[in-house]
Amino acid sequence: MEDYAPSNKDYTVAKLQALSNTMGEEQDKETQADAAVKAARDDATSAEWDFYNAIIAAKQQVTAQYGADSNKVQAVGLPKKTERAKPTRTTPPASDTKK
C-alpha cells in the first residue's frame, strides 16, 4: 500500500517496521536465554550424577577397606553383611482346581 498514510503517526510503516525489528531482536534474546537455561540444567544434572557416582564408589571403598561386616559400613548407610535379610524359600500356593 503505497498510499497508506495513517492519521495517527504511531502507526506509520516506519514505526511498525521498527516495532517488528525490536520484537524479532527480543525473541532472539529469549531463544538464546532458553538455550542457556537448558545448558545450565544439563550441566547441573551432569554434576549431580558425578556426585552420586562418587558417593557410591566411596561406599564401595569403605566396604573394601573395613570389611562388609564393620561398623564403618553401617555408618555410611549400608547394611552389615550379617544384618542383611536372609533369602527365604517360598512355596507357591497349591492350586485347588480339580477337573
Backbone atoms as SQL, in Angstrom:
CREATE TABLE atoms (id INTEGER PRIMARY KEY, chain TEXT, resi INTEGER, resn TEXT, atom TEXT, x REAL, y REAL, z REAL);
INSERT INTO atoms VALUES
  (1, 'A', 1, 'MET', 'N', 0.846, -1.167, 0.000),
  (2, 'A', 1, 'MET', 'CA', 0.000, 0.000, 0.000),
  (3, 'A', 1, 'MET', 'C', 0.891, 1.229, 0.000),
  (4, 'A', 2, 'GLU', 'N', 1.038, 1.770, -1.149),
  (5, 'A', 2, 'GLU', 'CA', 1.914, 2.930, -1.286),
  (6, 'A', 2, 'GLU', 'C', 1.255, 4.209, -0.793),
  (7, 'A', 3, 'ASP', 'N', -0.068, 4.230, -0.751),
  (8, 'A', 3, 'ASP', 'CA', -0.739, 5.460, -0.331),
  (9, 'A', 3, 'ASP', 'C', -1.182, 5.408, 1.137),
  (10, 'A', 4, 'TYR', 'N', -0.662, 4.477, 1.920),
  (11, 'A', 4, 'TYR', 'CA', -1.028, 4.351, 3.338),
  (12, 'A', 4, 'TYR', 'C', -0.489, 5.561, 4.093),
  (13, 'A', 5, 'ALA', 'N', -1.364, 6.279, 4.712),
  (14, 'A', 5, 'ALA', 'CA', -0.989, 7.468, 5.477),
  (15, 'A', 5, 'ALA', 'C', -1.922, 7.557, 6.685),
  (16, 'A', 6, 'PRO', 'N', -1.566, 6.904, 7.796),
  (17, 'A', 6, 'PRO', 'CA', -2.453, 6.902, 8.954),
  (18, 'A', 6, 'PRO', 'C', -2.531, 8.294, 9.594),
  (19, 'A', 7, 'SER', 'N', -3.658, 8.577, 10.170),
  (20, 'A', 7, 'SER', 'CA', -3.808, 9.872, 10.835),
  (21, 'A', 7, 'SER', 'C', -3.025, 9.892, 12.148),
  (22, 'A', 8, 'ASN', 'N', -2.882, 8.748, 12.783),
  (23, 'A', 8, 'ASN', 'CA', -2.065, 8.646, 13.993),
  (24, 'A', 8, 'ASN', 'C', -0.658, 8.244, 13.582),
  (25, 'A', 9, 'LYS', 'N', 0.304, 9.087, 13.878),
  (26, 'A', 9, 'LYS', 'CA', 1.684, 8.869, 13.421),
  (27, 'A', 9, 'LYS', 'C', 2.373, 7.702, 14.141),
  (28, 'A', 10, 'ASP', 'N', 1.716, 7.134, 15.164),
  (29, 'A', 10, 'ASP', 'CA', 2.283, 5.960, 15.836),
  (30, 'A', 10, 'ASP', 'C', 2.176, 4.704, 14.987),
  (31, 'A', 11, 'TYR', 'N', 1.396, 4.765, 13.939),
  (32, 'A', 11, 'TYR', 'CA', 1.139, 3.577, 13.110),
  (33, 'A', 11, 'TYR', 'C', 1.665, 3.716, 11.696),
  (34, 'A', 12, 'THR', 'N', 2.697, 4.505, 11.514),
  (35, 'A', 12, 'THR', 'CA', 3.302, 4.636, 10.192),
  (36, 'A', 12, 'THR', 'C', 4.071, 3.363, 9.865),
  (37, 'A', 13, 'VAL', 'N', 4.358, 3.162, 8.624),
  (38, 'A', 13, 'VAL', 'CA', 5.081, 1.970, 8.180),
  (39, 'A', 13, 'VAL', 'C', 6.452, 1.904, 8.851),
  (40, 'A', 14, 'ALA', 'N', 7.112, 3.030, 8.965),
  (41, 'A', 14, 'ALA', 'CA', 8.441, 3.056, 9.569),
  (42, 'A', 14, 'ALA', 'C', 8.380, 2.644, 11.039),
  (43, 'A', 15, 'LYS', 'N', 7.394, 3.146, 11.776),
  (44, 'A', 15, 'LYS', 'CA', 7.271, 2.789, 13.194),
  (45, 'A', 15, 'LYS', 'C', 6.876, 1.334, 13.356),
  (46, 'A', 16, 'LEU', 'N', 5.986, 0.847, 12.510),
  (47, 'A', 16, 'LEU', 'CA', 5.600, -0.563, 12.576),
  (48, 'A', 16, 'LEU', 'C', 6.788, -1.462, 12.257),
  (49, 'A', 17, 'GLN', 'N', 7.597, -1.058, 11.291),
  (50, 'A', 17, 'GLN', 'CA', 8.788, -1.831, 10.932),
  (51, 'A', 17, 'GLN', 'C', 9.779, -1.839, 12.098),
  (52, 'A', 18, 'ALA', 'N', 9.937, -0.700, 12.767),
  (53, 'A', 18, 'ALA', 'CA', 10.838, -0.620, 13.912),
  (54, 'A', 18, 'ALA', 'C', 10.343, -1.525, 15.044),
  (55, 'A', 19, 'LEU', 'N', 9.038, -1.521, 15.296),
  (56, 'A', 19, 'LEU', 'CA', 8.473, -2.409, 16.322),
  (57, 'A', 19, 'LEU', 'C', 8.674, -3.872, 15.965),
  (58, 'A', 20, 'SER', 'N', 8.517, -4.186, 14.699),
  (59, 'A', 20, 'SER', 'CA', 8.729, -5.568, 14.250),
  (60, 'A', 20, 'SER', 'C', 10.182, -5.989, 14.456),
  (61, 'A', 21, 'ASN', 'N', 11.115, -5.094, 14.144),
  (62, 'A', 21, 'ASN', 'CA', 12.535, -5.402, 14.340),
  (63, 'A', 21, 'ASN', 'C', 12.857, -5.598, 15.820),
  (64, 'A', 22, 'THR', 'N', 12.298, -4.726, 16.670),
  (65, 'A', 22, 'THR', 'CA', 12.516, -4.849, 18.111),
  (66, 'A', 22, 'THR', 'C', 11.957, -6.173, 18.615),
  (67, 'A', 23, 'MET', 'N', 10.765, -6.528, 18.153),
  (68, 'A', 23, 'MET', 'CA', 10.157, -7.798, 18.556),
  (69, 'A', 23, 'MET', 'C', 11.052, -8.966, 18.155),
  (70, 'A', 24, 'GLY', 'N', 11.576, -8.961, 16.951),
  (71, 'A', 24, 'GLY', 'CA', 12.457, -10.033, 16.488),
  (72, 'A', 24, 'GLY', 'C', 13.724, -10.141, 17.314),
  (73, 'A', 25, 'GLU', 'N', 14.306, -8.992, 17.663),
  (74, 'A', 25, 'GLU', 'CA', 15.516, -8.994, 18.486),
  (75, 'A', 25, 'GLU', 'C', 15.231, -9.556, 19.873),
  (76, 'A', 26, 'GLU', 'N', 14.108, -9.176, 20.451),
  (77, 'A', 26, 'GLU', 'CA', 13.753, -9.680, 21.781),
  (78, 'A', 26, 'GLU', 'C', 13.451, -11.176, 21.747),
  (79, 'A', 27, 'GLN', 'N', 12.838, -11.648, 20.682),
  (80, 'A', 27, 'GLN', 'CA', 12.589, -13.087, 20.545),
  (81, 'A', 27, 'GLN', 'C', 13.898, -13.851, 20.409),
  (82, 'A', 28, 'ASP', 'N', 14.860, -13.268, 19.699),
  (83, 'A', 28, 'ASP', 'CA', 16.177, -13.897, 19.589),
  (84, 'A', 28, 'ASP', 'C', 16.847, -13.981, 20.957),
  (85, 'A', 29, 'LYS', 'N', 16.747, -12.898, 21.747),
  (86, 'A', 29, 'LYS', 'CA', 17.306, -12.916, 23.101),
  (87, 'A', 29, 'LYS', 'C', 16.640, -13.997, 23.944),
  (88, 'A', 30, 'GLU', 'N', 15.323, -14.120, 23.795),
  (89, 'A', 30, 'GLU', 'CA', 14.580, -15.132, 24.556),
  (90, 'A', 30, 'GLU', 'C', 15.043, -16.536, 24.186),
  (91, 'A', 31, 'THR', 'N', 15.240, -16.778, 22.907),
  (92, 'A', 31, 'THR', 'CA', 15.697, -18.085, 22.436),
  (93, 'A', 31, 'THR', 'C', 17.087, -18.401, 22.984),
  (94, 'A', 32, 'GLN', 'N', 17.961, -17.396, 22.969),
  (95, 'A', 32, 'GLN', 'CA', 19.312, -17.605, 23.500),
  (96, 'A', 32, 'GLN', 'C', 19.277, -17.862, 25.009),
  (97, 'A', 33, 'ALA', 'N', 18.418, -17.138, 25.716),
  (98, 'A', 33, 'ALA', 'CA', 18.306, -17.335, 27.163),
  (99, 'A', 33, 'ALA', 'C', 17.751, -18.721, 27.472),
  (100, 'A', 34, 'ASP', 'N', 16.791, -19.165, 26.685),
  (101, 'A', 34, 'ASP', 'CA', 16.222, -20.502, 26.875),
  (102, 'A', 34, 'ASP', 'C', 17.288, -21.568, 26.651),
  (103, 'A', 35, 'ALA', 'N', 18.115, -21.383, 25.631),
  (104, 'A', 35, 'ALA', 'CA', 19.195, -22.339, 25.377),
  (105, 'A', 35, 'ALA', 'C', 20.204, -22.335, 26.519),
  (106, 'A', 36, 'ALA', 'N', 20.465, -21.159, 27.083),
  (107, 'A', 36, 'ALA', 'CA', 21.404, -21.068, 28.207),
  (108, 'A', 36, 'ALA', 'C', 20.841, -21.779, 29.432),
  (109, 'A', 37, 'VAL', 'N', 19.542, -21.661, 29.668),
  (110, 'A', 37, 'VAL', 'CA', 18.910, -22.347, 30.799),
  (111, 'A', 37, 'VAL', 'C', 19.000, -23.858, 30.603),
  (112, 'A', 38, 'LYS', 'N', 18.739, -24.311, 29.402),
  (113, 'A', 38, 'LYS', 'CA', 18.819, -25.750, 29.137),
  (114, 'A', 38, 'LYS', 'C', 20.240, -26.267, 29.307),
  (115, 'A', 39, 'ALA', 'N', 21.223, -25.492, 28.861),
  (116, 'A', 39, 'ALA', 'CA', 22.621, -25.894, 29.022),
  (117, 'A', 39, 'ALA', 'C', 22.998, -25.935, 30.505),
  (118, 'A', 40, 'ALA', 'N', 22.527, -24.963, 31.267),
  (119, 'A', 40, 'ALA', 'CA', 22.807, -24.948, 32.705),
  (120, 'A', 40, 'ALA', 'C', 22.152, -26.141, 33.395),
  (121, 'A', 41, 'ARG', 'N', 20.940, -26.480, 32.970),
  (122, 'A', 41, 'ARG', 'CA', 20.255, -27.646, 33.539),
  (123, 'A', 41, 'ARG', 'C', 21.035, -28.913, 33.233),
  (124, 'A', 42, 'ASP', 'N', 21.529, -29.042, 32.003),
  (125, 'A', 42, 'ASP', 'CA', 22.323, -30.214, 31.639),
  (126, 'A', 42, 'ASP', 'C', 23.601, -30.291, 32.467),
  (127, 'A', 43, 'ASP', 'N', 24.255, -29.137, 32.679),
  (128, 'A', 43, 'ASP', 'CA', 25.480, -29.115, 33.483),
  (129, 'A', 43, 'ASP', 'C', 25.187, -29.515, 34.925),
  (130, 'A', 44, 'ALA', 'N', 24.079, -29.023, 35.476),
  (131, 'A', 44, 'ALA', 'CA', 23.710, -29.360, 36.850),
  (132, 'A', 44, 'ALA', 'C', 23.393, -30.845, 36.976),
  (133, 'A', 45, 'THR', 'N', 22.677, -31.392, 36.011),
  (134, 'A', 45, 'THR', 'CA', 22.349, -32.823, 36.034),
  (135, 'A', 45, 'THR', 'C', 23.613, -33.665, 35.952),
  (136, 'A', 46, 'SER', 'N', 24.536, -33.256, 35.114),
  (137, 'A', 46, 'SER', 'CA', 25.801, -33.984, 34.997),
  (138, 'A', 46, 'SER', 'C', 26.577, -33.945, 36.311),
  (139, 'A', 47, 'ALA', 'N', 26.591, -32.787, 36.962),
  (140, 'A', 47, 'ALA', 'CA', 27.288, -32.668, 38.249),
  (141, 'A', 47, 'ALA', 'C', 26.611, -33.524, 39.311),
  (142, 'A', 48, 'GLU', 'N', 25.294, -33.589, 39.287),
  (143, 'A', 48, 'GLU', 'CA', 24.568, -34.441, 40.243),
  (144, 'A', 48, 'GLU', 'C', 24.909, -35.910, 40.043),
  (145, 'A', 49, 'TRP', 'N', 24.974, -36.339, 38.792),
  (146, 'A', 49, 'TRP', 'CA', 25.334, -37.741, 38.534),
  (147, 'A', 49, 'TRP', 'C', 26.777, -38.023, 38.948),
  (148, 'A', 50, 'ASP', 'N', 27.671, -37.073, 38.701),
  (149, 'A', 50, 'ASP', 'CA', 29.067, -37.263, 39.121),
  (150, 'A', 50, 'ASP', 'C', 29.149, -37.417, 40.635),
  (151, 'A', 51, 'PHE', 'N', 28.404, -36.579, 41.372),
  (152, 'A', 51, 'PHE', 'CA', 28.402, -36.672, 42.830),
  (153, 'A', 51, 'PHE', 'C', 27.808, -37.999, 43.287),
  (154, 'A', 52, 'TYR', 'N', 26.693, -38.398, 42.701),
  (155, 'A', 52, 'TYR', 'CA', 26.044, -39.663, 43.061),
  (156, 'A', 52, 'TYR', 'C', 26.995, -40.835, 42.840),
  (157, 'A', 53, 'ASN', 'N', 27.631, -40.878, 41.682),
  (158, 'A', 53, 'ASN', 'CA', 28.552, -41.972, 41.379),
  (159, 'A', 53, 'ASN', 'C', 29.754, -41.969, 42.323),
  (160, 'A', 54, 'ALA', 'N', 30.213, -40.785, 42.723),
  (161, 'A', 54, 'ALA', 'CA', 31.325, -40.697, 43.664),
  (162, 'A', 54, 'ALA', 'C', 30.920, -41.227, 45.039),
  (163, 'A', 55, 'ILE', 'N', 29.694, -40.948, 45.465),
  (164, 'A', 55, 'ILE', 'CA', 29.217, -41.461, 46.756),
  (165, 'A', 55, 'ILE', 'C', 29.129, -42.979, 46.727),
  (166, 'A', 56, 'ILE', 'N', 28.609, -43.533, 45.643),
  (167, 'A', 56, 'ILE', 'CA', 28.524, -44.990, 45.505),
  (168, 'A', 56, 'ILE', 'C', 29.927, -45.598, 45.552),
  (169, 'A', 57, 'ALA', 'N', 30.862, -45.000, 44.838),
  (170, 'A', 57, 'ALA', 'CA', 32.236, -45.513, 44.832),
  (171, 'A', 57, 'ALA', 'C', 32.873, -45.388, 46.211),
  (172, 'A', 58, 'ALA', 'N', 32.585, -44.291, 46.925),
  (173, 'A', 58, 'ALA', 'CA', 33.140, -44.126, 48.272),
  (174, 'A', 58, 'ALA', 'C', 32.599, -45.201, 49.213),
  (175, 'A', 59, 'LYS', 'N', 31.326, -45.536, 49.102),
  (176, 'A', 59, 'LYS', 'CA', 30.754, -46.606, 49.926),
  (177, 'A', 59, 'LYS', 'C', 31.432, -47.940, 49.620),
  (178, 'A', 60, 'GLN', 'N', 31.717, -48.170, 48.346),
  (179, 'A', 60, 'GLN', 'CA', 32.409, -49.399, 47.971),
  (180, 'A', 60, 'GLN', 'C', 33.825, -49.417, 48.554),
  (181, 'A', 61, 'GLN', 'N', 34.473, -48.260, 48.590),
  (182, 'A', 61, 'GLN', 'CA', 35.812, -48.168, 49.149),
  (183, 'A', 61, 'GLN', 'C', 35.804, -48.436, 50.653),
  (184, 'A', 62, 'VAL', 'N', 34.775, -47.944, 51.342),
  (185, 'A', 62, 'VAL', 'CA', 34.650, -48.204, 52.782),
  (186, 'A', 62, 'VAL', 'C', 34.480, -49.702, 53.016),
  (187, 'A', 63, 'THR', 'N', 33.643, -50.340, 52.203),
  (188, 'A', 63, 'THR', 'CA', 33.450, -51.787, 52.325),
  (189, 'A', 63, 'THR', 'C', 34.754, -52.529, 52.058),
  (190, 'A', 64, 'ALA', 'N', 35.500, -52.106, 51.057),
  (191, 'A', 64, 'ALA', 'CA', 36.763, -52.768, 50.722),
  (192, 'A', 64, 'ALA', 'C', 37.802, -52.554, 51.822),
  (193, 'A', 65, 'GLN', 'N', 37.828, -51.378, 52.404),
  (194, 'A', 65, 'GLN', 'CA', 38.847, -51.077, 53.402),
  (195, 'A', 65, 'GLN', 'C', 38.537, -51.690, 54.766),
  (196, 'A', 66, 'TYR', 'N', 37.288, -51.633, 55.196),
  (197, 'A', 66, 'TYR', 'CA', 36.948, -52.055, 56.553),
  (198, 'A', 66, 'TYR', 'C', 36.243, -53.400, 56.627),
  (199, 'A', 67, 'GLY', 'N', 35.777, -53.911, 55.505),
  (200, 'A', 67, 'GLY', 'CA', 35.086, -55.189, 55.501),
  (201, 'A', 67, 'GLY', 'C', 33.577, -54.998, 55.494),
  (202, 'A', 68, 'ALA', 'N', 32.881, -55.997, 54.956),
  (203, 'A', 68, 'ALA', 'CA', 31.439, -55.898, 54.751),
  (204, 'A', 68, 'ALA', 'C', 30.642, -55.989, 56.046),
  (205, 'A', 69, 'ASP', 'N', 31.298, -56.370, 57.163),
  (206, 'A', 69, 'ASP', 'CA', 30.578, -56.538, 58.425),
  (207, 'A', 69, 'ASP', 'C', 31.038, -55.548, 59.493),
  (208, 'A', 70, 'SER', 'N', 31.623, -54.423, 59.065),
  (209, 'A', 70, 'SER', 'CA', 32.149, -53.465, 60.049),
  (210, 'A', 70, 'SER', 'C', 31.119, -52.377, 60.368),
  (211, 'A', 71, 'ASN', 'N', 31.368, -51.714, 61.483),
  (212, 'A', 71, 'ASN', 'CA', 30.505, -50.600, 61.869),
  (213, 'A', 71, 'ASN', 'C', 30.670, -49.415, 60.909),
  (214, 'A', 72, 'LYS', 'N', 31.834, -49.303, 60.293),
  (215, 'A', 72, 'LYS', 'CA', 32.082, -48.209, 59.343),
  (216, 'A', 72, 'LYS', 'C', 31.163, -48.334, 58.126),
  (217, 'A', 73, 'VAL', 'N', 30.912, -49.550, 57.708),
  (218, 'A', 73, 'VAL', 'CA', 29.999, -49.780, 56.584),
  (219, 'A', 73, 'VAL', 'C', 28.601, -49.311, 56.958),
  (220, 'A', 74, 'GLN', 'N', 28.213, -49.606, 58.171),
  (221, 'A', 74, 'GLN', 'CA', 26.904, -49.187, 58.644),
  (222, 'A', 74, 'GLN', 'C', 26.841, -47.665, 58.787),
  (223, 'A', 75, 'ALA', 'N', 27.959, -47.040, 59.129),
  (224, 'A', 75, 'ALA', 'CA', 27.999, -45.592, 59.308),
  (225, 'A', 75, 'ALA', 'C', 27.771, -44.832, 57.997),
  (226, 'A', 76, 'VAL', 'N', 28.113, -45.458, 56.874),
  (227, 'A', 76, 'VAL', 'CA', 27.893, -44.785, 55.590),
  (228, 'A', 76, 'VAL', 'C', 26.551, -45.155, 54.972),
  (229, 'A', 77, 'GLY', 'N', 25.714, -45.849, 55.736),
  (230, 'A', 77, 'GLY', 'CA', 24.359, -46.116, 55.275),
  (231, 'A', 77, 'GLY', 'C', 24.137, -47.463, 54.617),
  (232, 'A', 78, 'LEU', 'N', 25.110, -48.341, 54.676),
  (233, 'A', 78, 'LEU', 'CA', 24.945, -49.684, 54.111),
  (234, 'A', 78, 'LEU', 'C', 24.672, -50.669, 55.238),
  (235, 'A', 79, 'PRO', 'N', 23.957, -51.744, 54.929),
  (236, 'A', 79, 'PRO', 'CA', 23.728, -52.746, 55.975),
  (237, 'A', 79, 'PRO', 'C', 24.970, -53.628, 56.159),
  (238, 'A', 80, 'LYS', 'N', 25.181, -54.051, 57.385),
  (239, 'A', 80, 'LYS', 'CA', 26.255, -55.009, 57.624),
  (240, 'A', 80, 'LYS', 'C', 25.885, -56.321, 56.940),
  (241, 'A', 81, 'LYS', 'N', 26.896, -57.066, 56.578),
  (242, 'A', 81, 'LYS', 'CA', 26.634, -58.325, 55.890),
  (243, 'A', 81, 'LYS', 'C', 25.817, -59.270, 56.745),
  (244, 'A', 82, 'THR', 'N', 26.085, -59.301, 58.037),
  (245, 'A', 82, 'THR', 'CA', 25.368, -60.224, 58.920),
  (246, 'A', 82, 'THR', 'C', 23.943, -59.746, 59.221),
  (247, 'A', 83, 'GLU', 'N', 23.641, -58.509, 58.954),
  (248, 'A', 83, 'GLU', 'CA', 22.308, -57.980, 59.234),
  (249, 'A', 83, 'GLU', 'C', 21.398, -57.941, 58.013),
  (250, 'A', 84, 'ARG', 'N', 21.893, -58.381, 56.902),
  (251, 'A', 84, 'ARG', 'CA', 21.053, -58.433, 55.705),
  (252, 'A', 84, 'ARG', 'C', 20.024, -59.538, 55.859),
  (253, 'A', 85, 'ALA', 'N', 18.879, -59.347, 55.269),
  (254, 'A', 85, 'ALA', 'CA', 17.820, -60.359, 55.338),
  (255, 'A', 85, 'ALA', 'C', 18.259, -61.590, 54.556),
  (256, 'A', 86, 'LYS', 'N', 18.103, -62.722, 55.190),
  (257, 'A', 86, 'LYS', 'CA', 18.453, -63.983, 54.532),
  (258, 'A', 86, 'LYS', 'C', 17.349, -64.333, 53.543),
  (259, 'A', 87, 'PRO', 'N', 17.700, -64.858, 52.399),
  (260, 'A', 87, 'PRO', 'CA', 16.664, -65.246, 51.444),
  (261, 'A', 87, 'PRO', 'C', 15.870, -66.430, 51.987),
  (262, 'A', 88, 'THR', 'N', 14.603, -66.382, 51.806),
  (263, 'A', 88, 'THR', 'CA', 13.754, -67.484, 52.247),
  (264, 'A', 88, 'THR', 'C', 13.061, -68.084, 51.041),
  (265, 'A', 89, 'ARG', 'N', 12.919, -69.372, 51.108),
  (266, 'A', 89, 'ARG', 'CA', 12.261, -70.067, 50.011),
  (267, 'A', 89, 'ARG', 'C', 10.767, -70.040, 50.267),
  (268, 'A', 90, 'THR', 'N', 10.035, -69.647, 49.291),
  (269, 'A', 90, 'THR', 'CA', 8.581, -69.656, 49.413),
  (270, 'A', 90, 'THR', 'C', 8.031, -70.698, 48.454),
  (271, 'A', 91, 'THR', 'N', 7.062, -71.413, 48.942),
  (272, 'A', 91, 'THR', 'CA', 6.429, -72.409, 48.082),
  (273, 'A', 91, 'THR', 'C', 5.182, -71.784, 47.481),
  (274, 'A', 92, 'PRO', 'N', 4.955, -72.028, 46.232),
  (275, 'A', 92, 'PRO', 'CA', 3.755, -71.454, 45.616),
  (276, 'A', 92, 'PRO', 'C', 2.504, -72.096, 46.221),
  (277, 'A', 93, 'PRO', 'N', 1.444, -71.354, 46.337),
  (278, 'A', 93, 'PRO', 'CA', 0.220, -71.930, 46.914),
  (279, 'A', 93, 'PRO', 'C', -0.295, -73.061, 46.024),
  (280, 'A', 94, 'ALA', 'N', -0.813, -74.079, 46.667),
  (281, 'A', 94, 'ALA', 'CA', -1.366, -75.217, 45.936),
  (282, 'A', 94, 'ALA', 'C', -2.621, -74.785, 45.240),
  (283, 'A', 95, 'SER', 'N', -2.755, -75.175, 44.041),
  (284, 'A', 95, 'SER', 'CA', -3.996, -74.788, 43.323),
  (285, 'A', 95, 'SER', 'C', -5.095, -75.784, 43.648),
  (286, 'A', 96, 'ASP', 'N', -6.287, -75.273, 43.810),
  (287, 'A', 96, 'ASP', 'CA', -7.425, -76.102, 44.165),
  (288, 'A', 96, 'ASP', 'C', -8.292, -76.429, 42.935),
  (289, 'A', 97, 'THR', 'N', -7.710, -76.393, 41.810),
  (290, 'A', 97, 'THR', 'CA', -8.510, -76.678, 40.617),
  (291, 'A', 97, 'THR', 'C', -8.576, -78.181, 40.376),
  (292, 'A', 98, 'LYS', 'N', -9.782, -78.688, 40.311),
  (293, 'A', 98, 'LYS', 'CA', -9.985, -80.119, 40.059),
  (294, 'A', 98, 'LYS', 'C', -10.800, -80.249, 38.782),
  (295, 'A', 99, 'LYS', 'N', -10.467, -81.242, 38.068),
  (296, 'A', 99, 'LYS', 'CA', -11.160, -81.471, 36.801),
  (297, 'A', 99, 'LYS', 'C', -12.110, -82.601, 36.904);
